Amino acid sequence: MITSTGNQQVKNLVQLKKKAKVRKEQNVFLAEGLKMFQEAPEDRIRQVYVSESFEREHGEALLNHRYEVLADFVFSYVSDTKTPQGVLCLVEQASWELKDLVEQPDPCLLVLENIQDPGNLGTMFRSAEGAGFSGVIMDGSTADIYNPKTIRSTMGSIYRVPFVTAKDLPAAVLELKELGVRVYAAHLKGTCCYDEPDYKKASAFLIGNEGNGLTDQLAELADEYVKIPMEGRLESLNAAVAASLFMYETNRQRRK
C-alpha cells in the first residue's frame, strides 16, 4: 500500500490530473469512480488505483484486475472530487480520423468551436451517444476532452463516441461538405427553426462558444443557419442544451 504523497506514482497521478501536456505525453487519462472504471474498455486500462477503504468494502469489483492500493488520505490527495468513490484508472487515449466518423451511411456529426466549459463538453458527448450520433469534431481551442471534469461529465460516453480534434476546423468542415454532408449552423440569424430542416441525410451541426457563438469564418461555411425559438427575454440557451436539441431532433426524424 502506498502511504506517502511523495511517492513517484502519486506525483505522476497529480500531474496527469492537472496537466493536459502530461496526459498527451503519456497517452493516458484519469477515469475516476466505479462506473467509469467498470465501463472502461479492458484493453485500454493501463493501471488501477483504489483506496484502502474501497478495497475493504468493494474488493469484489476488482476481480481480474491488478491494482495498487493507496491509503485513504493519499487517494483523496490525487482525487479530483470532493467525495472520492475510491477507485480510479489510467486509460489509454483513443485515436480516430475524420474518415472514421463519416464511414457509416448518412452520418450525423457535432462540430464544436471553442467550447470552454468542461461540463458542457462532457454533456454534449453524453447527448451524442444517447441520440446515436456518429461522432464529434472539435477545434484545438475547445476544452480538453481528457480534463477530469470533462471525463466525469461524459458518464462513460468518452469510451464510445468517436471524436477528432481538428488542427484546422474550417478545413475539416469543407472536407465534410465535399463528402456530401450538409452543414447547419446554430445561429441567431437562422431563418428557420431547428425542427424544420430534414436531417435524415448526412448532417453536421456547428455549435459555437458559450458566450460568443460561432466565429463568422466558420458560420459562413454552413449550408443553412438554424435557430432555436425563444420565448421571454432570452437570446439563447446553454450550448450543451442547444446541441442536445439539435441531436435529439435528428434522432426523432430518423426514428420515423
C-alpha positions as CSV (number, residue, x, y, z in Angstrom):
1,M,0.0,0.0,0.0
2,I,1.2,3.5,-0.9
3,T,1.2,5.7,2.2
4,S,3.0,8.8,1.1
5,T,2.0,11.7,-1.1
6,G,5.7,11.9,-2.1
7,N,5.5,8.5,-3.9
8,Q,6.5,8.8,-7.5
9,Q,3.3,7.1,-8.8
10,V,1.3,9.6,-6.7
11,K,3.2,12.5,-8.0
12,N,2.5,11.3,-11.6
13,L,-1.2,10.9,-10.9
14,V,-1.3,14.5,-9.7
15,Q,0.5,15.7,-12.8
16,L,-1.9,13.7,-15.0
17,K,-4.9,15.2,-13.2
18,K,-3.6,18.8,-13.7
19,K,-1.8,19.0,-17.0
20,A,-3.0,18.2,-20.5
21,K,0.6,18.2,-21.7
22,V,1.5,15.3,-19.4
23,R,-1.6,13.4,-20.4
24,K,-0.7,13.8,-24.0
25,E,2.9,12.7,-23.5
26,Q,1.9,9.6,-21.7
27,N,-1.2,9.0,-24.0
28,V,-3.5,8.3,-21.0
29,F,-6.2,10.0,-19.0
30,L,-7.6,9.5,-15.5
31,A,-11.1,8.0,-15.2
32,E,-12.4,8.2,-11.6
33,G,-15.3,6.5,-10.0
34,L,-16.8,3.0,-10.0
35,K,-19.0,3.5,-13.1
36,M,-16.1,4.9,-15.2
37,F,-13.8,2.1,-14.1
38,Q,-16.4,-0.7,-14.9
39,E,-17.2,0.8,-18.3
40,A,-13.6,1.4,-19.4
41,P,-12.5,-0.9,-22.3
42,E,-10.5,-3.7,-20.8
43,D,-7.8,-3.4,-23.4
44,R,-7.2,0.2,-22.7
45,I,-6.8,0.1,-18.9
46,R,-3.2,0.7,-18.1
47,Q,-3.4,0.8,-14.3
48,V,-6.0,0.7,-11.5
49,Y,-5.7,2.5,-8.1
50,V,-8.0,2.1,-5.2
51,S,-8.3,3.5,-1.7
52,E,-7.8,1.1,1.3
53,S,-11.5,1.6,2.2
54,F,-12.6,0.7,-1.3
55,E,-10.6,-2.5,-1.3
56,R,-12.0,-3.5,2.1
57,E,-15.6,-2.8,1.1
58,H,-15.8,-3.4,-2.6
59,G,-12.9,-5.7,-3.4
60,E,-15.1,-8.0,-5.4
61,A,-15.4,-5.2,-8.1
62,L,-11.7,-5.6,-8.8
63,L,-11.8,-9.2,-9.9
64,N,-9.4,-9.9,-12.9
65,H,-7.6,-6.6,-12.4
66,R,-4.2,-5.9,-10.9
67,Y,-4.4,-2.8,-8.7
68,E,-2.4,-0.5,-6.4
69,V,-3.8,0.4,-3.0
70,L,-3.5,4.0,-1.8
71,A,-4.0,5.0,1.8
72,D,-7.3,6.9,2.1
73,F,-5.7,10.2,2.6
74,V,-3.4,9.6,-0.4
75,F,-6.3,8.7,-2.6
76,S,-8.1,11.9,-1.5
77,Y,-4.9,13.8,-2.4
78,V,-4.9,12.5,-6.0
79,S,-8.6,12.6,-6.5
80,D,-10.4,15.4,-8.5
81,T,-13.6,15.0,-6.5
82,K,-14.6,16.3,-3.0
83,T,-16.1,12.9,-2.1
84,P,-13.9,10.2,-3.8
85,Q,-15.5,6.8,-4.5
86,G,-12.1,5.2,-4.0
87,V,-11.3,3.9,-7.5
88,L,-9.6,5.4,-10.5
89,C,-7.8,4.0,-13.5
90,L,-5.4,5.2,-16.1
91,V,-7.0,4.6,-19.6
92,E,-5.2,4.8,-22.9
93,Q,-6.3,7.6,-25.1
94,A,-8.2,6.6,-28.3
95,S,-7.5,7.9,-31.8
96,W,-9.8,8.4,-34.8
97,E,-9.5,10.2,-38.1
98,L,-12.2,12.2,-39.9
99,K,-12.9,9.4,-42.3
100,D,-13.7,7.1,-39.4
101,L,-16.6,9.4,-38.4
102,V,-18.2,9.5,-41.8
103,E,-17.8,5.9,-42.9
104,Q,-21.4,4.9,-42.0
105,P,-24.3,5.8,-44.3
106,D,-25.8,9.2,-43.6
107,P,-23.6,10.1,-40.6
108,C,-24.7,12.8,-38.2
109,L,-22.0,14.8,-36.6
110,L,-21.5,17.5,-33.9
111,V,-18.9,20.2,-34.7
112,L,-17.7,22.3,-31.8
113,E,-15.8,25.6,-31.9
114,N,-14.2,27.0,-28.8
115,I,-16.4,25.3,-26.2
116,Q,-14.8,26.3,-22.9
117,D,-16.7,24.6,-20.1
118,P,-15.6,21.0,-19.4
119,G,-19.1,20.2,-18.1
120,N,-20.7,21.4,-21.3
121,L,-18.3,19.4,-23.4
122,G,-18.9,16.3,-21.4
123,T,-22.7,16.7,-21.6
124,M,-22.5,17.1,-25.4
125,F,-20.7,13.7,-25.6
126,R,-23.3,12.2,-23.4
127,S,-26.2,13.5,-25.6
128,A,-24.3,12.5,-28.7
129,E,-24.3,8.9,-27.5
130,G,-27.9,9.0,-26.4
131,A,-29.0,10.4,-29.8
132,G,-27.0,8.0,-31.8
133,F,-24.6,10.5,-33.3
134,S,-21.7,9.3,-35.4
135,G,-19.1,11.4,-33.7
136,V,-17.8,14.8,-32.5
137,I,-15.3,17.1,-34.2
138,M,-13.7,19.8,-32.1
139,D,-11.1,22.6,-32.6
140,G,-7.9,23.0,-30.6
141,S,-9.4,25.8,-28.5
142,T,-12.2,23.7,-27.2
143,A,-11.8,22.4,-23.6
144,D,-9.5,19.4,-23.2
145,I,-11.7,16.3,-23.6
146,Y,-9.4,14.5,-21.2
147,N,-9.8,17.0,-18.4
148,P,-11.1,15.0,-15.4
149,K,-14.2,17.2,-15.1
150,T,-15.0,16.6,-18.8
151,I,-14.4,12.8,-18.4
152,R,-16.8,12.7,-15.4
153,S,-19.5,14.7,-17.3
154,T,-19.5,12.2,-20.2
155,M,-20.7,9.5,-17.8
156,G,-18.8,6.9,-19.9
157,S,-19.6,8.2,-23.3
158,I,-16.0,9.1,-23.8
159,Y,-15.4,5.4,-24.3
160,R,-18.0,5.0,-27.0
161,V,-18.3,8.3,-29.0
162,P,-15.6,8.7,-31.7
163,F,-14.1,12.2,-31.9
164,V,-11.5,14.2,-33.7
165,T,-9.6,17.3,-32.6
166,A,-9.1,19.2,-35.9
167,K,-6.0,21.4,-36.4
168,D,-8.0,23.4,-38.9
169,L,-11.7,23.3,-38.2
170,P,-12.8,25.2,-41.3
171,A,-10.8,22.9,-43.4
172,A,-12.5,19.9,-41.7
173,V,-15.9,21.4,-42.4
174,L,-15.1,21.9,-46.0
175,E,-14.0,18.3,-46.2
176,L,-17.3,17.2,-44.7
177,K,-19.1,19.2,-47.4
178,E,-17.1,17.6,-50.1
179,L,-18.2,14.2,-48.8
180,G,-21.8,15.2,-49.1
181,V,-22.5,16.2,-45.6
182,R,-25.0,19.1,-45.2
183,V,-23.8,21.6,-42.6
184,Y,-26.1,23.5,-40.3
185,A,-25.1,26.4,-38.0
186,A,-26.9,27.0,-34.7
187,H,-27.2,30.8,-35.2
188,L,-29.3,33.7,-34.0
189,K,-29.6,34.8,-37.7
190,G,-31.3,31.5,-38.5
191,T,-34.2,31.8,-40.9
192,C,-35.9,28.6,-39.9
193,C,-36.5,26.8,-36.6
194,Y,-34.3,23.8,-35.6
195,D,-37.2,21.3,-36.2
196,E,-37.9,22.3,-39.8
197,P,-35.0,21.1,-41.9
198,D,-34.7,17.4,-43.0
199,Y,-31.8,15.8,-41.1
200,K,-32.3,12.3,-42.4
201,K,-29.4,12.6,-44.8
202,A,-25.8,13.2,-43.8
203,S,-25.7,16.2,-41.5
204,A,-23.4,18.2,-39.3
205,F,-24.2,20.8,-36.7
206,L,-21.9,23.7,-35.8
207,I,-22.1,24.8,-32.2
208,G,-20.1,27.8,-31.0
209,N,-18.6,29.3,-27.9
210,E,-20.9,29.7,-24.9
211,G,-20.6,33.5,-24.8
212,N,-19.8,34.5,-28.4
213,G,-21.3,31.8,-30.5
214,L,-19.7,30.8,-33.8
215,T,-17.0,32.8,-35.5
216,D,-18.0,34.4,-38.8
217,Q,-15.3,32.3,-40.6
218,L,-16.9,29.0,-39.5
219,A,-20.5,30.1,-39.7
220,E,-20.2,31.2,-43.3
221,L,-19.3,27.6,-44.3
222,A,-22.8,26.4,-43.2
223,D,-25.3,25.5,-45.8
224,E,-28.1,26.8,-43.6
225,Y,-28.5,28.9,-40.4
226,V,-31.0,27.4,-38.0
227,K,-32.4,28.9,-34.8
228,I,-34.0,27.7,-31.6
229,P,-37.1,29.8,-31.0
230,M,-37.1,31.8,-27.7
231,E,-39.9,33.0,-25.5
232,G,-39.5,35.6,-22.9
233,R,-36.3,37.8,-22.9
234,L,-33.8,35.0,-23.6
235,E,-31.5,35.3,-26.6
236,S,-30.0,31.8,-26.4
237,L,-29.7,28.6,-24.5
238,N,-26.8,26.9,-22.8
239,A,-24.5,25.5,-25.5
240,A,-24.9,21.9,-24.3
241,V,-28.7,22.2,-24.2
242,A,-28.8,23.7,-27.7
243,A,-26.6,21.0,-29.1
244,S,-28.8,18.4,-27.4
245,L,-31.9,19.8,-29.0
246,F,-30.4,19.5,-32.5
247,M,-29.1,16.0,-31.8
248,Y,-32.4,14.7,-30.5
249,E,-34.4,16.3,-33.3
250,T,-32.1,14.4,-35.7
251,N,-32.8,11.3,-33.7
252,R,-36.5,11.9,-33.7
253,Q,-36.6,12.3,-37.5
254,R,-34.5,9.2,-38.1
255,R,-36.7,7.1,-35.9
256,K,-39.8,7.8,-38.0
